[in-house]
Amino acid sequence: MKDNKLNKLALKAGIFYIVGQLFIRGLTFLTTPVYTRLLTRAQYGEIRVYESWLLIMVPVMSLCLFRSVDRAKYDMGEKYNGYVSCVQTLSYFSIFGFFGICMLFRPQVQKLWGMTDVMFFMAFLYVFGYTSILFMQRREKQMMRYKASIFITTVTIVPATVLSIFLIYWGRVHGYLDKLVELRIWGFYVPQVIGGLIVAVLLWKQGGKFIQREYWKYALKYSLPLIPEMLSIQIMNQADKIMIQFLAGYDYTGIFALGTTISFIIWIVEDSVWNAFLPWMYEKISQGETADIENPWMILMHGFGILSWYLVVLAPEIVAVLGSKEYRMAVLLIAPMVTGTLLRFYSYIYTAIQNYYKKTAYVAVGTIFTMVINVILNYVCIIRFGYMAAAYTTAASYFILLVLQGYLEKKITGRRVVSLKKSVIISAVYLALNLATMELFVLQWYIRYGIILAVTVLAVKWILPQFLKVVKDFKK
């Protein structure tokens, strides 16, 4: 009865979480055609580079303490809310410290980051606000609740999206063409900052604790080793755009960023499903039922592998919708980018298991090693082969990350929850399939669509019964 209750709760929370995340994060994808037509290619590239810097700043300046919320649920019990509010305070102290240091060297920092005054100060306000939202989202996710998380994300992202588009359009109409980037930043980030600060107050009110040495020690011990891991992952995710900006210019960054947006389609679904799957998996591990994990995970691997293929085979149409003719070269980037995102998703299972057993330092070693390889390959290959090479080097780096984290999982925890051999074979199959699919772009559209139809029939016949079996087992 306990297992049945857990599965029903996980299924209900997971479905609502996935639907909510698909809607909210899907706005990024749906608004891309608007941004690419209202902004120049260089301005679009500048905005995406700015976003890359923010994604690097958040985990570093908050000391990655929000990551400890996942594991703390199993150690804190009824003190869980107090733990979350207390550790949030520590994150804010850290962000204030980083802000003070950056203010001392502000001219140099702004030059390195390529930010105006508005972009610089808004970046720090966003780090404060978004850190609180991350604390709230992770707490609600581990409690298998979804309403509060979906609500706060919706009331911040939707107004932010609408306001940013309005301000860009207003700027174009009134001749502020050189201020469109800053107008977008004002419109998109102010609602999120306000929402994040409201969430911070609510977390403090619900937890009732601001400072407690015991909680801070627990959080720092768990999270500090994760900073290199999170930083490495974000550098792997964002370094390509930043390096292309420095080595080739914002114009090519815009093309590359559009390709990244298309790979973001599969990431939206992957991340949403993963955030629904993770609490259920942790509960299974805590109950000693790890044998139940591999089969549904393999189904997810194949499901997302097929989804990645659809994005590759439909790349010409997707690029035409999202961008203008100026972005047509992005078609050649989709296969390696989408596959890289897929391989990153495959590696999640191994890092999550290491995190559960609090082996966070070892997780960091693997990701740092892979990040260094990625940065070196990016630099060498961008100079030698051009900006498109960054898509292939990143995909190769994620394959290395998958193998390395899978090896470390068995080496460190002494157990193998999901077969690494199977993961490598599945990864190699979809990598080869997606790259080979690029050859279909030279064929007539109706031939390509005939192949898509045939694959759809096979996928429904092969994957759907297995998926239904997983759901049936879940209901048991």
C-alpha positions in Angstrom: 0.0 0.0 0.0 2.9 2.3 0.8 4.5 1.6 -2.6 1.2 2.1 -4.4 0.6 5.5 -2.7 4.2 6.6 -3.7 3.7 5.7 -7.3 0.3 7.4 -7.6 1.7 10.5 -6.0 4.8 10.5 -8.2 2.6 9.9 -11.3 0.2 12.7 -10.5 2.9 15.2 -9.5 5.1 14.2 -12.4 2.4 14.7 -15.0 1.4 18.1 -13.8 5.0 19.1 -13.4 5.9 18.0 -17.0 2.8 19.8 -18.5 3.6 23.0 -16.5 7.2 23.0 -17.5 6.5 22.3 -21.1 4.1 25.3 -21.2 6.4 27.7 -19.3 9.7 26.7 -20.9 8.0 26.3 -24.3 7.5 30.1 -24.3 11.2 30.4 -25.0 10.9 28.3 -28.1 7.6 29.9 -29.2 9.0 33.5 -28.9 12.2 32.8 -30.8 10.6 33.7 -34.3 9.6 37.0 -32.8 13.0 37.8 -31.4 14.9 36.8 -34.5 12.7 39.1 -36.6 12.6 42.1 -34.2 16.3 42.0 -33.5 19.4 41.9 -35.7 21.4 38.7 -35.8 24.1 40.4 -33.7 21.6 41.7 -31.1 20.1 38.2 -30.8 23.5 36.7 -30.3 24.3 39.4 -27.7 21.2 38.5 -25.7 22.0 34.8 -25.8 25.6 35.4 -24.6 24.1 37.5 -21.7 21.9 34.6 -20.8 25.0 32.3 -20.9 26.8 34.5 -18.3 23.7 34.4 -16.0 23.5 30.6 -16.1 27.2 30.5 -15.0 26.7 33.2 -12.3 23.8 31.6 -10.5 25.4 28.3 -9.3 28.7 29.9 -8.5 27.5 32.9 -6.6 24.8 31.0 -4.7 27.4 28.3 -3.8 25.1 25.8 -5.4 23.4 25.4 -2.0 20.0 24.9 -3.6 21.3 21.5 -4.8 21.4 20.3 -1.2 17.6 20.6 -0.9 17.2 17.4 -2.9 19.0 15.2 -0.4 18.1 17.1 2.7 14.6 15.9 2.6 15.7 12.5 3.7 17.9 13.8 6.5 15.9 16.7 7.9 12.4 15.2 8.2 10.0 17.7 9.9 12.8 20.4 9.9 12.8 20.5 6.1 11.2 23.9 5.7 13.5 25.4 8.3 16.5 24.0 6.5 15.5 25.5 3.2 14.9 29.0 4.6 18.1 28.9 6.6 20.3 27.8 3.7 18.7 30.4 1.4 20.1 33.0 3.8 23.6 31.6 3.4 23.2 31.8 -0.4 22.2 35.5 -0.1 25.3 36.2 2.0 27.4 34.6 -0.7 25.8 36.5 -3.5 26.3 39.8 -1.6 30.0 38.9 -1.2 30.4 38.2 -4.9 28.6 41.5 -5.7 31.0 43.4 -3.5 34.1 41.9 -5.2 32.7 42.6 -8.7 32.0 46.2 -7.7 35.7 46.7 -6.7 36.7 45.6 -10.2 33.6 46.7 -12.1 35.2 48.2 -15.2 37.3 45.0 -15.8 34.4 42.7 -15.1 32.0 44.5 -17.4 34.5 44.5 -20.2 35.1 40.8 -19.8 31.4 40.0 -19.6 30.5 42.5 -22.4 27.9 44.2 -20.2 26.6 47.7 -19.9 25.7 49.2 -16.5 22.1 48.1 -16.9 23.1 44.6 -17.9 25.6 44.4 -15.0 23.2 45.4 -12.2 20.3 43.5 -13.6 22.5 40.3 -13.7 23.0 40.5 -9.9 19.4 41.2 -9.1 18.4 38.2 -11.2 20.9 36.0 -9.4 19.2 37.0 -6.1 15.7 36.4 -7.4 16.3 33.2 -9.4 18.2 31.6 -6.5 15.1 31.8 -4.3 13.0 30.3 -7.1 15.4 27.4 -7.4 15.1 26.7 -3.6 11.3 26.8 -3.8 11.2 24.6 -7.0 13.5 21.9 -5.6 11.6 21.8 -2.3 8.3 21.4 -4.0 9.7 18.8 -6.4 11.1 16.6 -3.6 7.7 16.9 -1.7 6.0 15.8 -5.0 4.0 19.0 -5.1 3.5 21.0 -8.2 0.9 23.8 -7.8 3.1 26.4 -6.1 6.0 25.8 -8.4 4.0 26.1 -11.5 2.1 29.2 -10.2 5.2 31.2 -9.3 7.0 30.3 -12.5 3.9 31.2 -14.7 3.3 34.6 -13.0 6.9 35.6 -13.6 7.8 34.1 -17.0 4.6 34.9 -18.8 4.5 38.7 -17.9 8.3 38.8 -18.5 7.9 37.4 -22.0 5.0 39.7 -23.0 6.7 42.8 -21.5 10.1 42.1 -23.2 8.5 41.7 -26.7 6.4 44.9 -26.1 9.4 46.9 -25.1 11.5 45.7 -28.1 8.6 46.6 -30.5 8.2 50.0 -28.8 11.9 50.6 -29.2 11.8 49.8 -32.9 8.8 52.1 -33.5 10.4 55.0 -31.6 13.8 54.7 -33.1 15.8 53.3 -30.2 17.4 50.6 -32.4 20.7 50.7 -30.5 18.8 50.1 -27.1 16.8 47.0 -28.1 19.1 44.6 -26.1 18.7 46.7 -22.9 14.9 47.0 -23.4 14.6 43.3 -23.7 16.6 42.8 -20.5 14.5 45.3 -18.6 11.3 43.6 -19.8 12.4 40.0 -19.3 14.2 40.1 -16.0 12.4 42.7 -13.8 9.2 40.5 -13.4 11.4 37.5 -12.5 13.5 39.5 -10.0 10.3 40.8 -8.3 8.8 37.3 -8.2 12.0 35.8 -6.9 12.2 38.2 -4.0 8.6 37.5 -3.0 9.4 33.8 -3.0 12.4 34.5 -0.7 10.2 36.2 1.8 7.7 33.3 1.7 10.4 30.7 2.2 11.7 32.6 5.2 8.2 32.9 6.6 7.4 29.2 6.1 10.7 28.0 7.5 11.1 30.5 10.3 14.9 30.2 10.4 17.5 32.5 9.1 20.8 31.3 10.6 21.7 27.9 12.0 25.2 26.6 12.0 24.2 22.9 11.8 22.2 23.5 8.6 24.9 25.6 7.0 27.5 23.0 7.7 25.4 20.3 6.1 24.6 22.4 3.1 28.2 23.5 2.5 29.6 19.9 2.9 27.1 18.7 0.3 27.1 21.6 -2.1 30.6 23.0 -2.2 32.0 20.0 -4.1 29.1 20.5 -6.6 30.2 24.0 -7.6 32.9 22.8 -9.9 30.5 20.3 -11.3 27.7 22.9 -11.9 30.3 25.4 -13.2 31.8 22.8 -15.5 28.3 21.8 -16.9 27.4 25.4 -17.4 30.7 26.1 -19.1 30.1 23.1 -21.4 26.6 24.4 -22.1 27.5 28.1 -22.6 31.2 28.3 -23.5 30.6 27.6 -27.2 28.5 30.8 -27.6 30.9 32.9 -25.5 33.9 31.6 -27.3 32.3 32.1 -30.7 31.5 35.7 -29.6 35.2 36.3 -28.9 36.7 34.3 -31.8 34.1 35.0 -34.6 31.8 37.8 -33.4 28.1 38.3 -32.4 26.8 37.7 -35.9 27.9 34.0 -35.9 26.9 33.7 -32.3 23.3 34.6 -33.4 23.3 31.7 -35.9 24.8 29.3 -33.3 22.3 30.5 -30.7 19.3 29.7 -33.0 20.7 26.1 -33.3 20.9 26.0 -29.5 17.3 27.1 -29.2 16.2 24.2 -31.4 18.2 21.7 -29.2 16.4 23.5 -26.3 13.2 21.8 -27.5 14.3 18.4 -26.5 16.0 19.8 -23.4 12.7 21.2 -22.2 11.0 17.8 -22.3 14.1 16.0 -21.0 14.5 18.3 -18.0 10.8 18.3 -17.2 10.6 14.4 -17.3 13.8 14.2 -15.3 12.6 16.5 -12.6 9.5 14.3 -12.3 11.5 11.0 -12.5 14.2 12.0 -9.9 12.1 12.1 -6.7 10.6 8.7 -7.6 14.0 7.2 -8.3 15.4 8.5 -5.0 12.4 7.0 -3.1 13.1 3.7 -4.9 16.8 3.7 -3.9 15.9 4.6 -0.3 13.5 1.6 -0.1 16.1 -0.8 -1.6 14.1 -1.3 -4.9 16.8 -0.2 -7.4 15.9 -3.1 -9.7 12.7 -1.2 -10.6 14.7 1.7 -12.1 16.5 0.4 -15.2 13.6 -0.7 -17.4 11.6 2.6 -17.3 14.9 4.6 -17.7 15.7 2.6 -20.9 12.3 3.4 -22.3 13.0 7.1 -21.6 16.3 6.8 -23.4 14.8 5.3 -26.5 11.9 7.7 -26.4 14.1 10.8 -26.3 16.4 9.2 -28.9 13.6 9.0 -31.3 12.5 12.6 -30.4 16.0 13.8 -31.2 15.8 12.2 -34.6 12.5 14.0 -35.4 14.2 17.3 -34.6 17.1 16.5 -36.9 15.0 15.3 -39.9 12.7 18.3 -39.6 15.6 20.8 -39.1 15.1 22.7 -42.4 11.4 23.4 -41.6 12.1 24.3 -37.9 14.9 26.7 -38.9 12.7 28.4 -41.5 10.0 29.0 -38.9 12.2 30.1 -36.0 14.6 32.4 -38.1 14.7 34.3 -41.3 16.9 33.5 -44.3 19.9 34.9 -42.4 19.8 31.9 -40.1 19.6 29.1 -42.7 23.1 27.8 -42.0 21.8 26.8 -38.6 20.4 23.7 -40.3 23.9 22.1 -40.3 24.2 22.6 -36.5 21.0 20.8 -35.4 22.2 17.1 -35.5 25.3 17.5 -33.3 23.6 20.0 -31.0 20.4 17.9 -30.4 22.6 14.7 -30.0 24.8 16.5 -27.4 21.7 17.5 -25.4 20.5 13.9 -25.6 23.8 12.5 -24.4 23.8 15.0 -21.5 20.4 13.7 -20.5 21.7 10.1 -20.6 24.4 11.0 -18.1 21.9 12.4 -15.6 21.2 9.0 -14.1 24.8 8.3 -13.1 25.5 11.7 -11.5 22.1 11.6 -9.7 23.0 8.2 -8.1 26.4 9.6 -7.0 24.7 12.6 -5.5 22.2 10.4 -3.6 25.1 8.7 -1.9 26.7 12.1 -1.2 29.7 11.4 -3.4 29.5 14.9 -4.9 33.2 15.5 -5.0 33.7 12.6 -7.4 30.9 14.0 -9.6 32.8 17.2 -9.8 36.0 15.5 -10.9 34.3 13.9 -13.9 32.6 17.1 -15.0 35.7 19.3 -14.6 37.8 16.8 -16.6 35.2 16.8 -19.4 34.8 20.6 -19.3 38.5 21.1 -19.8 38.5 18.8 -22.8 35.5 20.7 -24.2 37.0 24.1 -23.8 40.3 23.0 -25.4 38.5 21.3 -28.3 36.3 24.4 -28.8 39.2 26.7 -29.0 41.3 24.6 -31.3 38.4 23.5 -33.6 36.7 27.0 -33.8 40.0 28.5 -35.0 40.8 25.7 -37.4 37.4 24.7 -38.8 35.1 27.7 -37.9 32.2 28.3 -35.5 30.2 25.2 -36.5 32.9 22.9 -35.1 31.8 23.9 -31.5 28.6 21.9 -32.0 30.5 18.7 -32.7 33.1 19.2 -29.9 30.3 19.7 -27.4 28.5 16.5 -28.5 31.8 14.6 -28.2 32.3 16.0 -24.8 28.9 14.9 -23.5 29.6 11.4 -24.8 32.9 11.4 -22.7 30.9 12.7 -19.7 28.4 9.9 -20.0 31.1 7.2 -20.0 33.1 8.8 -17.3 30.1 9.3 -14.9 28.9 5.8 -15.6 32.3 4.4 -14.7 32.5 6.5 -11.5 29.1 5.4 -10.4 30.2 1.8 -10.1 33.7 2.7 -8.8 32.4 4.9 -6.0 29.0 3.5 -5.0 29.9 -0.2 -5.6 26.6 -0.7 -7.5 25.3 -0.4 -11.0 21.7 0.7 -11.2 21.6 1.2 -15.0 23.9 -0.7 -17.3 26.7 1.5 -18.7 27.2 -0.9 -21.6 23.6 -0.5 -22.7 23.8 3.3 -22.3 26.9 3.5 -24.5 25.4 1.3 -27.2 22.1 3.3 -27.3 24.1 6.6 -27.3 26.3 5.4 -30.2 23.2 4.3 -32.2 21.4 7.6 -31.9 24.6 9.7 -32.5 25.3 7.8 -35.8 21.6 7.9 -36.8 21.3 11.7 -36.2 24.5 12.5 -38.1 23.6 10.2 -41.0 20.1 11.8 -41.2 21.7 15.1 -42.4 22.2 13.4 -45.8 18.4 13.4 -46.2 18.4 17.2 -46.5 19.4 17.0 -50.2 16.4 14.7 -51.0 12.9 15.9 -52.1 10.7 16.9 -49.2 8.1 14.1 -49.9 10.8 11.4 -49.7 11.9 12.8 -46.3 8.3 12.9 -45.1 7.7 9.3 -46.3 10.7 8.2 -44.2 9.3 10.2 -41.2 5.9 8.4 -41.6 7.6 5.0 -41.7 9.7 5.7 -38.6 6.5 7.0 -36.8 4.7 3.7 -37.5 7.7 1.6 -36.2 8.1 3.9 -33.2 4.5 3.5 -32.2 4.6 -0.2 -32.7 7.9 -0.6 -30.7 7.9 2.1 -28.0 4.2 2.5 -27.2 3.6 -1.0 -25.8 6.7 -0.7 -23.7 5.7 2.7 -22.4 2.2 1.3 -21.5 3.8 -1.5 -19.7 5.9 0.9 -17.6 2.7 2.8 -16.8 1.0 -0.4 -15.8 3.9 -1.4 -13.6 3.9 2.1 -12.1 0.2 1.7 -11.2 0.9 -1.6 -9.4 
